[in-house]
Amino acid sequence: MPRNYPSDANIEKNIIGAALIDQQTAANILTELSSDDFYADNYKNQRIFQAMLALYDKNQSIDVATVYNQLLIQKDIEIVGGLDYLNEILNDVVSLVNVEYYIKQLRDLTLLRNFLKVIDRISDQYQTKEIKDINEFVGRAENEITKITSTRRVGDFVASKTGATIYGSKIIKTRGSENTISGLSTGFSSLDKILNGLGPGELVILAARPAVGKSAFALNIAVNAAKKAQIPVAVFSLEMNAEMIFRRLFAMKANVEYSKIQKGYLTDYERQKIQEASVELSQIPLFVDDSSGASIDDIVLKSKKLKETQGNLGLIVVDYIGLIDDDKNMFRDNEQAKIAFYSRRLKKLAGELNCPILCLAQLNRNTETRENKMPQLSDLRSSGAIEQDADKVLFMYRAGYYSDQGINLGSKKKKDGEGEQENNAPKQVSETDIVKILVAKNRNGSTNNVDLSFHKNFGRFSVIDNIQQARMDNAAKQALSDIDD
C-alpha cells in the first residue's frame, strides 16, 4: 500500500497566492523554494509553481494572466483546473505577512518527507535484497540519511556570538601556506594563486575570440583537475565529438603533434608514447558528453545523474554557452535573453551540485575594431547577464592570433626617409605562443594577469619558468623604449 507522506496543500496554496499578488514576494519564494517542495500528490500546486518558475527564469512578471498563459504553453491548464483554481488560490490568501513562516513550514515538510522516503527505501532494500556485507549496507544507509539531514535548517540567523566562536575557531585551526588554495586547482600555480582555485558553486566564464585556444585551455584545466584531485570532471563538448577530444588529449599527454595523430603518420617511438598516454588517460576520472544538440535541460539532468552515479563531481566544463540548443524555441531570435537564461541556470546548477562550472563564451568583434586588442568585459556577448551571474571571468589574449593574420600590433611607425617595408604578409605560425590569461572579474579576490606558454602543436599549456619570464619582461621593456623613441 503506497505511503501517504506529509504535506500541506493549504500552505502550498497560500504561498502560490502570495506570489501571484506581489512581485517581490514572488522573487523571494522562487529563490527559496523548488518544485520538489510542492508534494507531487498535490500536482496542481506543483504545476503552477513550475509555471511561475519558468516565467521568473525568463524575467517576466508573475500574475494570474501570465501564469495562465504559461500553463497553456505547458499544456497544464486543464490539469490544474483552469482559471477557477487560480482565482480560488487568490481568494484564500489572507495576508503576505506570514509568507516567510509558510516557506519555512513547507521546507520542513520537504525535509521530513525526504527523510521518511529514505527510511522506507532502506527498509525496502533490507526486506527485498540480500545483505552480503552488513557494514557496507549500514554505511550506505548512514550516508543517505546524512545527505538528507545536512539540508536541515535550524534557524535563519547566526548570532555574532555564535558565528565568532564557531568560525573564529575554524580559522585559527586552519594551517595553510602562501600557496594554499581552497578551491579546485586548475593545474597552473600562477593562476591558482589569483583565483584561489575554482570554488564550489562558482560559475567561471572563460572567453576569447575564435582560434585563440580557449577549448584547448579548458581541456587542460579539466584534465589537470581530474588527475590531481582524482575527482570526476564532466566535459560537455557542443562543438567537437568525443574522438576529436581524445585525439587532443593524446597529443597533449604524449607530446605528439595533433596533425600527425590525425594523419596516422607516427614513428614507432610516437606510437609507444601514445600507448603510455592511453594508460594514463584511462586512470583519469574524466567524462565527455559530445551531444551537439544538447539543451540546457540536458546539461542539468546529465550533470545531476553523473554526480549521483559517481558519488561526487569536481568540475563541469561547458564548451560553449552559445551552442546550447534552444530545443523549446523559447527565445527565437532573442540571443541576449537566451544567453541570460543559460548563464542563470548554470549558476543555479553550480550551487545545487556544490561544484564549479567552467563555461566557455565567445567574445564579440569589438576587439577587432580597437587598436588595443586586449579583451574587456564589454566584449562579452550579452555581457550584462554573464558578468552578473559569473563569480569569475577569465579572458584569453594571444598576440600570435593577430600576427598570424598579418595584423600589426603596436610596432612603431617608420619616420620619413627610413623607407617602408611590407608588413602585411601573414607571419609563419610558431610552435609555442604566449597566451595572457586576464582575470577580469574575481568576486572573492583580486584581478590580475598571468602569462602561459601555449604549445599549439600539442594543444598543451604550461607555466612559464623564471628565465623565460625574465626574457619576456626585457622584451616588453625594449618594445616600450622603441615606441618612446
N, C-alpha and C positions, 0 to 999 in steps of 0.2 A: 504493500500500500504506500503510495507516494507520501512523503512527509510534508506537512504544512509548515514552512519556515516563517519566522516572524517578519511582519511588515505592518505598515500603517498607511492605508490608502488615503485617509483624510489628511495626514501630514503631507503626503505627496501632492495632493490637490491644492493645499494651502501654499506650498512652495511654488508650484507652477502658476497659480493665480497671482501671486505677488510678482513673479517675473513678467507676467502679461501686463501688469499695471504700471510698473516703474522700471525704466531702462537701467538705472544704476543698480537697483536691486537685482535685476536680471543678470547683469555682468558679474556681481558677487556670487550669485547662485551657480552660474555656468562655469565659473572658475574653481569653485569649491566642491562641486558635485560631478559625478559622471552618471551615465545611463545605467550603470550597474547598481547605483544607489536606489533606483526605482525597481521594485520587485517585478520579476518577469511575469508573474501571475496577474499583476496589475498592469497588463500590457498597454492599456490606453494611456496611462500616465507616462510610461516609458517611451512610447512612440512620440508623444507630444514633446517630451524633453529632448529627444533626438532631433526633432524638427527645429526647436529653439537653438540647439547647439549648432546645427547646420547654418542657421541664419547668423549666429554670432561669429562663426568662422568666416562668413562672407561679409562681415562688417555691416550687416543690415539691421534695421530697427526690429524690435520684437514687440508685437502686439497681436491682437486677435486676428486681424486681417492678414498680416504677414505669415503668422503661424498657420492659419487656414490654407493659404496658398502653398506653403511648404509641404503641408500634409497632402495636398493634392498632388504635388510633384512626387512625393514619396509613395503615392497611392495608398495612403493610410487613413484618408479622411473618413471612409465608411467604417473602418475598423474601430476608430476612436469614438464614433457616434456623432460625427459632423459638428456643425456649429452649435447645436443644442448642448453638447457636452462641454464645449469651450465656455459657453455662457454660464453653464451650471458651475463650473470651476470659479469663474469670476464672481458669481453671486455668493459663493461660500467663503470668500476672503473677508475676514473681519478687520484685520489691521496688518500693517507692514512692520510693526514694532517687534513682533516675535519671530521674524524670519530667521535670525541667527540661531535662535533656540531650536527652531524646526530643522534647520540644516544639521545641527549637532545631533538631534534625535534621529534623523534619517541615517546619518553616518554611523551612529551607534548600532542601529538596527542592521545595517550592512555588515558591520564587524561581527555581530552576533550570528547573523545568517551564514556568513562565510565560515565562521568558527564551527558551527554545527554541521555544516556541509563537510568540512574536513574530518570531523569526528566520525560522521556517518561513513565517509569514504574509507577511513582507516578500519573501521569496524567491518565494513563490507569486504575489504581485502583479507581481513583475518578469517572471516566466515567462508569465503569462497575460494581462496587461493592457499596453496601450500606454503608454509613459512619455513624456508630452508635455513635461514640464519636469523635467529631472534634478535641479536644485537643490531644487525643491519636493518631489520624491519622497524625496531623501536627507534633507531637513529633517524630513519627516513620520516617516520611519523612525527618525531620531535621537530625536525626541520620544517615540516609542513605547518605544524601548529605555531612555531616561532615566526614563520613568514606572515601568518595572519595576525598574531598578537603584536608584531612590530609596527603595525599600522594604527594601533590604538592611540587615540588622542585623549590624554588625561585632562588637559586644560589648554586654553588658547593663549595664555600669557605666561611668560617666565619672569619671575620677580628678579630684580637686580641682585638681591641677597643670594638667591639660589644660583643664578647664572654665574655670578662672580666666583662662587665657591666651586661649582662643577667645572666650568670651562677654564677658570684660572688654574686649577689643579691639573687639568689636562695639558695646558700649555707648558706648565713648569716641568711636567714629567716627560714631555716630548724631547727626544735627543736627536738632533739633526746636525747637518753641516752646511756650509755655504752653498754647496751644490745639491743639497737635498731638495727634491720636488715632491709635492703632494699628489700630483696628477699622474696620468699615464705618460710614459716617456715617448717622444717622437723618434728617438734614436739619434738626435742631433743635440749634443750637450749645450751648445751656444744658444740654440733656440729654446730648449727646455728652461734655461736659466731665466729667460724673459717671460715665458708663458707660465712657468711653474708646472709644466706638463699640461696634458689635456684633462680637465677636471670632470668628475661625474656630473651628468646633467647639463653639460655645456654644449651649445651649438657653436661650432667653429667653422667659419667661412674661409675657403681658400680660393682666391680669384686671380685671374690673369687673362691676357689676350690669348687667342688660339695659338698653338705650336710653341708656347713658351716652356712647357714641361710640367703643367700642373697635375696631369694624370699620373705621370711618372713619379712626381714628388709624393702624391697621395699614396701611391702604391708602396713607395719606400717607407712611409710612415706606418702603413698598415702592417707590412712585414716586420718592421722593427718592433712595433708594439706587441704583435702576436708572439714573436720569438722571445723577446726579452722578458715579458710578463707571463708568458705561457698562458694566455687568456684568449678565448675565442674573439676573433675580429671578423665582422661581416663587410663585404665589399659589394655594393650594388653598382654594376657597370652597365650603364644605359647606352653606351656608345660602342664598346668593344666586347666581343664574345669571349667566353672563357678560354678558348685556345690562344687567342691573342694575349690575354692577360698572363697566362702561364708561360708563353714564349718570352714575354718581357721579364717575368720572374727568373727564368733560366738565364737570360742574358745578364741580369743584374747579379745573380748569385754565382754564376760560373765564369764571369768576366769574358764572355764570348759575345762577339758583335751580333746585335739583333738581326742585321741584314743577312749574316751568314746562317743564322738559325732558320730564317725564312726560306733561304735557298737550299738548305741542307748541305751546304758546301763547308764541311768541317774536317779538320785534321783528326787523327786518332787521339791526340792529346786533348783536343777540344771536346771530343765525344766522351772522353773519360771525365772531364770537368763537368759536363752535362749530367753524367751518371751520378757524380758526387753531389751535385746540386739537387738532383731528384731525391736523394736520400734525405738531405737537409730539409727540403721543402715539405716532404711528406710528414715531417715531425712538427710542422708549424700549424697551430690551430686557426687556419685562415679559410674562410668560407666565401666563395664567389657566386653571386647571382647575376647572370647575364641576360635577364629578360628585358629586351629592348623596349617593350611596350609597357613596362611596369608603371602602375599608378601609385599615388601616394598611399592609398589604402593597401596595396600590395606590399610596399616597403614597410609599413607599420605592422601588418599582420605577420609577415615573414620574419621581421626582427623579433617580435614577441615570441613567435614559435621557436626561433633559434635559441633564444635565451632560456626558454622553458626546457628544450631538449638538451642543451649543453650545460644548464645549471648556472651559467653566467655569461656575460657579454661585456667585453672590454672596450670595444670601439665599433662604430658604424661609419662606413665611408660611402657617400653618395656621389657618383660621378655621371652627370652633374645635374643641378636643380632645373636647368632649362629644358632637359629632356624627359622629365617626369611627365607621364602621359595624362592628359585630361580626359580620362575614359568616359566620364559622365557628361562631357561637353558643358561643364558648369560656367566656363569663362569665355568661351568662343574666342573673340579677338582681343580680350582684355588681358594682356600679358602681365601687366603690373598687378592686377588683382590675383592672378594665378600664382605668381611668384610669392606674393604676400601670404597667401593661403598655405602654400607649401612650406615656407620658412616657419610659419607659426606651428604647423603640425609637426615639423621636425624638432622644433624646440620643445614642444609638449612631449614628444616621444622620448627625447633625451632625458627629461625629468622622470617620466614614467619608468624607464628602464634603468635609470641612475647610471648612465654611461655617456661619454661624449659622442657627438656626431660630427664628423668632418664632412662638410658639404662643399662641393666644388661649384664655382659660379663663373660666368663669362663676364668680362669687362666690356663696356660699350666702346665705340670708336672714338670717344673724346680724346683718348691718349694720342691717337694718330694725328690729330689736328693741332696739338700743342707742341711747342719747341721742347719743353721739358716732358719727356715721355713717362716719368715716374707716375705710377697709378695713385689715385686718391679715392676717398670714399664715394665721391660723387660720380665716379666712373662705373660703379656697380649698377647693373641693370636693376631697376626698381629698388635703388639703394635705400630708400627710406624704410621699407619694410624689413629688408635683410639686415641693415645696420641696426635697427631697433631690436630685432629678435636675437641677433648674434651676441654671444659673450665675447668672442674674439674674432677679428677679421685679419687675415693674412693676405698680402699681395705678393706676387712674384714679378720680378723685373729682370729681364735678361737683355743686356745691351747687344749681345750677339744676334738676338732675334731681329733687330733693326739693321745691324751692319751686314747680316747675311742677305738682306734685301737691297743693299746698296744705299741705305739711308744714313746720312752723315749725322753723327751725334756730337755736336758741340766742339768740333775741331775749329781752330781759329781761321779766320778769313785771310786770304792772301792779300798782301799790300800791293799797290800799283807798282808794276815793274818787276815783281818777283816771278811772274809767269804763272800760268794756270795749268793744273793737272786734272785730268779726268778723274772724278771720284764717284761716278755713278755705277761702275761695274760691281756686280754682287761680289762680296767677299767670300772666299772659299770657307766652307764650314769647318770650324776647328773641332778636334775631338773632345776638348774639355772647355766648358764655358763657366764663367762666374755668374751665379744667379743670386740676386739680392732678395731676401725674404723680408718684407716690410710688415711689421706688426702695427697695423693702423688703428686697431681697437683692442683693448685688453681690459675687460670690465673690472678685474680684481688685481691689476698690476700695471706695469709701465709699458710704454710703447717704444720700440727701437728697431734697428735693422740688423740682419745677420747675413753674411756672405757665405755661400756654399759652393762647392765645386760640382758641376753637372757634367758627368761623363756620358755624353749623348749616345755614343755607340752602344753603351751598355744599359742606358736608362737608369743610371745609379747616381745618387747624390752622396757627397761626403763632406765632413767638416774640414775647413781649410786650416792647415798647420800654421804655426807661428812664423816660419820662414816665408811661406807663400804669402801670408797676410802682410808681412813687412814689405815685401816686394810690391804688393798691390797698393799699400799706403804711399810708398815712394813714387809709384807711377801716377797716382792720383794727385800728389803734390806737384809733380812735374807738369802735369796737364794744366793745373790751375796756374802755375807760373807762366806757362806758354800763353795762356789766354790773357793774363795780366800784361805780358809784354806786347 
